[in-house]
Amino acid sequence: MTVDYALIFKNLGIVGLWLIVIPFSFIALLTYINRNTKHYLANGLGVDSELYLGWLGIFFHETSHLLVALLFGHHITAVRLLKRPHPDRRDANGDPDLTLGYVNHTWNQRNWYQNTGNLFIGIAPIFGCTLVLLGLTALFLPTLFSGIIALTATPLSLDWESFREAIVGASDPWWHWLVMLILAMNISVGGFDLSSADFANSQVGLIGFTSVLAAITVVLTLFQSATGWLTGIAAVMVVVSVVLTFSLIVSVLANLLVRLALQVKWH
């Protein structure tokens, strides 16, 4: 068997780009922007405003953690999918209780599957909220949803013209767009913000995940069967990237609106 090392490294690069670089770039940007929005909300309108303007996102954020933790066999010790912050009280570490929700879990550190699961549990809200937004798009903006799904037909050679036509030619009622925007803002502000604990948990499983990805890619490349693998990854991540781009735009818009509202209030 002739080993094509150039092809192996090329395919590893493609997989790494789609499944590591792109998702974590979105995660970093979304976390920074929405954490900044919450900072302005808490300082300008009180900590309860984070709950009011992001309650739906918080609920789906914690639900995503919970479902993926169960999927990877973790033991759930405590759950609050939504809670009011109590800055006058102290948590177990002696800090003000500003938590808006939590999922506490334990796992067997000798179990590779459960350890690797920490990566997916940590970043679960990003993909959970993405699925929710995709479902809402299918419900309220079916034409746009069809355009997004159409991109998966040729994920390695994207047909952006058809996608643009789907947006321009959308015949959905204006109020559908308004409702979608309001829901997307709530989900983005409350859901697309990973905590320090989320990032710490993700790091535990990152090595295991990348090792599996590399092994699968190398084996499939050696047997000249990597095309379907790469196409499948690209198809899924194209949809995720489109939704996350929309979420990023909405998050920036929400941040600007909060800043503007506070400027009006303070002046």
N, C-alpha and C positions, 0 to 999 in steps of 0.2 A: 504494500500500500504506500503510495506516494503522499507524503504529508505536505499540504500547502499551508505553510506557516503564515504567509501574508493574508490568506483568506481567513484563517483562524483569528488572527488579531483584528482583522476588519470586522468580522462578525461579533467578536467580543466588544469592540468599540461601539457597534450599533446597539447591541443589547444594553451596554452600560449607559449609553446616551438616553435611550428610551425609558429604561427602568430605574435609573439612579440619578443621572444628571438633571434631566428635565423635571421629574417629579420633585426632587429636593430643591430645585431652583424655585419652582412654584410655591412649595411649602415655606421656604425662607421668606419670599416676598409677601405672601399672604399673611404669614404670622407677623411680620414686621408691621405691615400696614394696619391690620386689624387690632393688633396690640396697641398701636399708637392711637387708633380711634377710641379704644376703650379707655386709654389714659386720659384723653381729652374729655370723654364723657364723665368719668369718675371725678376729675378735678373740677369740671364746669357745672355738672348737673347732679353730682352725687353718685355713689356706687350703685344705687338701685337702677339708674338709667341704663347701665350695661345689661341688666336683666330685661328691662322693658323693650329695648331696641334690638336685642339679640336672643330673646328667649327660645325662639324656634331653632336657631342654630346651636344654642347650648344643648338643647334636648337631643338633637341629632348627633352632636359631637360626643356626648356621653354614651348615647345608645350605640354608636359605632364602636367605641372602646369596649363596651359590655359584650356585644355580639361576637367580636373578634377574639376577645379574651376567652369566651366560652368555646369558640371554635378550636382554639389551641389548647384546650384542656386546663386552663388556669382556674384556680379556686377563687371564687368571688367572696370577699370578706365584708364588703359594705358598698352600697350603691345609693346615690342620689342623682337622678337624671336632671333635676332642676331644683335650685334652692336659692333663697334670698340671702345675700351677704349680710354679715353682722360685724361691722368694724369695731363695735364696742366689746366684742367677745374675743377670746384668745383660743387659737387652735392648739393642737398637741405640741407644736414647736414654740409656742409662746407668741406667735405672730397674730395680727388681726385676722379674723375669719372673713376673708373676702371671696371665698370659694363660691362659684355659681353652680357647681355640680361636681361629682366625683365618682370614680369607679376604682375601688381598692381591690387588689388581687394578689395572690401569691402563686408561686410555681416551683416545680422541681428543677433546681439549677443543674442537676445531672442529666436532665432530659433534653436532648438536642432539639426536639420538636417544640417543646414549650419555651426553651430559650430563644430559638429563632422567631417564635411567635411574638416576642416582645417588639420586634421591628414593626410588624404589621399592626399590633395593638397600639403602638405609639402614634403611627401615622394614619390609623383607621379613620379619624374624623375627616381628613382631607378627601378620601375616596368615598366615605359614607355620604358626606354632604354633596359631593359631586353627583352621586347616584340619585340623591333626592332632587337636585336641581335638574338633572336629566329627565327624571320622571315628571317634574312640574312642567318642563318644556314640552314634553309629549302631550301633556294634558291641556296646557293653555296655548302653546304655539306649535301645533303639529307640523306646519309647513317648515319651520325652522328645524324642528327635530328631524324631519325627513332629510333636510339638507346636511345635517350633521352625520346622520347614519350613512348617507350616500358617500361620504368621504372614506368610509371603511372599504368600499369596493376596490379602490386602488391605493392602499395606504402608503405604499412606497413611491407613488407618483401621484400626488394629490391633485384632484380636480377642483381647484378653488373657484373657478368660474361658475360651476353648478351651485356651489355653496353660496356664492354672492347672489346669484339669481334667486335662490331660495329665500334669502333675506329681503331682497328688493321686491320680489313678487309676492311676499307673504300677504295673505288676505285675512289674517286673524283680526278680530275686533280690537280697537285701540285699548279698551279697558282690560283686555287679556294681557297686553304688554305692560300696562300699569300695575296690575296685580302681580305679574311675574317679577317686575322690578322691585316692588315692595317686599315680596317674599325673599327674593334673591339677596336684597340688602340685609334683611334680618338674619338669614342663614349665613351670609358671608361674615357679618360682624361677629355673630355669636359662635359660629362653627369653625371657621378657618383661622384658628389661632391655637397653635400647639404650645403647651406649657413647657417649662424647663423639665418637668418630670416626664412628659411625653417624649422629648428629645433624648433624655437619659435612657428611657426604656428602649427606644429604637436602636440606640447604639449597641445594646446587648445582643440583638439578633442580626445586626448588619453583616458581620463576618460570615455567619452561617448562610444567610440569604445570597450573598455575592458568590460564595463558594459553590452553591447549588446551581446558580445561573451560569457560572463559568463552566462547570462540569457538563451541564446539558448542552451548552453551545458548542463546546469543543467536540463532544461525542457526535452530535448531529452533523457538524461540519466535516468530521473525518469520514462519516458515512454518506456525505453529500445529500443530506436530508434537512438542511438548516433553513431552506427557503420558507417552508410552511411555518416554522417556528418564528422566524423573523417577521413574516407577514402578519401572523396572529398578534404578536406583540405590538407591532406598529398600528394595526387596526384598532386595538383596544386603547392604546395611548394617544392616538389621534383624537378620538372622542373625548378622552379625559382632558387632553390639552386644550381643546376648544372650550369645554365647559370651565376649566380653570382660568382660561384667558378671560372669559366672560365674568367670572367671579372676581378676578383681579381688577377688571375695569369697574365693576360695581363697588368693590371695596375702596378703590381710590375715590370714586364718586361719593360714597358714604363718608369717607374721611374729610373730603372737602366741604360737604354739607354740614357736618358737625362743627368743623372749624369756623365756617361762616356763621352758623347759628350762635356760637359762643362769642364771636366778635360782635355780633349785633347785641347780644345780652350784656356784654361787658362795656359796650360803648352806648 
